[in-house]
């Protein structure tokens, strides 16, 4: 199991997303009714913060007023679970999360413990849009019922520690070991691809990794020379320096690694001079077609929060359309044009959940995306226009969400 936590603004939209997401189930509502709307839940949270406003923040509203936690057991760890199992996991996580003392690390007395147990929070069960794997979302009030702010320093580290304590107790795989397994899986895949390549090519290397479900971000200098790359699995990025053995998959060593894998194959090839001459003649007689110029591609790494980042590749002409057609006219007053553009880029790349999360964080009211998707015969430019229009709609301020 892995867990992530952060403090977020626009708590109303975050709660609405957790509760109203397609096929979401309410697992638990702590110090809140579970039969009221997300807007009403947020209203009650804000009421508590206003009651203690002078005490907690000198009368000013908290900039980041909600704690968001995501808890993701592995598929095999939660297989055949009933709702009671998810309730138990949520309760256990909250208990462990509150018990962790980080005051020595942060040098702050407020980090000794949190009090989510004594705070309003809602727990929702979500299903991943592609895999269907289940995970929990918790949205909690930054202020407990006694008017004390739940400390946010190193809150992500607190969540990881809580997950590892529960993993050890339940005999589950630790988050660090999960990372090691994923790195090994990617490394094995990279080596397999190199073995099947007749000659080394960055284009083919990237294409083969993409076929296997990974996202690849290649970094080039002004002369087109590759100086770095990373492979993304799920929400985690792995730099080439942590793959393989002895950095043998980094740009400076990968061609030598390919050559070593094919060394035995080259030794076993016929050396007959006539055969070599025939091969040369055949190569010379083939007229090599000119390669069509490749469209300029722009690369983005878009973070929807401090733990989730998504790599987007988009043709420059499509990117220009998104930049031209995204608008702040009807957006939330606190929204930034970059957030709307990033929402559109995530839609373009197929990251629907991430785009929804980005729209929520920008203060937008969201939109119905149940039938959203690219049409079969739709070209990239028209797709980019539709993504821009949808981003404008998703980031639009919805009536009734501001109080």
Buried (B, 14 or more C-beta within 10 A) or exposed (E): BBBBBBBBBBBBBBBBBBBEBEEBBBBBBBBBEEEEEBBEBBEBBBEBBEEBBEEBBEEEEBEBBBBBBBBBBBEEBBEEBEEEEBBEBBBBBBEBBBEBEBBEEBEEEBBEBBBBBBBBBBBBBBBEBEEEEBBBBBBBBBBBBEBBBBBBBBBBBBBBBBBBBBBEEEEBBBBEEBBEEBBEBBBEBBBEBBEEBEEBEBEBBBEBBEEBEBBBBBEBEEEEEBEBBBBBBBBBBBEBEBBBEEBBBBBEBBEEBBEEBBEEEEEEEEEEEEEEEEEEEEEEEEEEEEEEEEEEEBEBEBEBBEBBBBBBBBBEEBBBBBBEBBBBEEBBEEBBBEBBBBBBBBBBBBBBBBBBBBBBBBBBBBBEBEEBEBEEEEEBEBBBBBBBBBBBBBBBBBEEBEE
